[in-house]
Amino acid sequence: MESLRDQVMNRWQLPLGIAADQRVVLSFVLDARGNVIRTAVVDDSDPQLAESVLRALTEGAPYPSLVDGGAECISGIPIFGTFKNPASPH
């Protein structure tokens, strides 16, 4: 899961004007190939921030590190992740 988080964080483009240390809690489901098949925002500090992290999550798929690590075990099971932007983009 750490590699998935790292991939999302590397891909995440923060919207302009978002304050530092905002958070988004997502629920998502992966298939056995590491593709995102369902997402939901559970909680967010800012809707634009939530949309940006959802985009990073879905565009970053598939997650081969999970496939190599046995994604079949977690396929179809909701996963919850909290993503916090480390700093304001400007």
C-alpha positions, 0 to 999 in steps of 0.5 A: 500500500505504501507504493500505491500511496507514493504513486498517487502522491507523485502524480497529485497536482494540487489545485491553486490556492489550496492551503497546506495540510488539508486532507481527503479521505477516500474509499476505493476498490481495485480489481485483481489487476490493480485497476481502480474500479470504484471510488468515493470521497468519504471526507474532504477539507476542500472539494477541489482537493478531493477531485484532484486526488481522485484524478491522481488515483485513477490516472495512476492505475494500474498499480503493478506493485499490488498485482505483483504483491497479490492484489487478488487478496484485496480485489473487490474489498473497499480500501480507505486512504487518507491523503494530506497535501504536504504544502500549498502549491504557491 
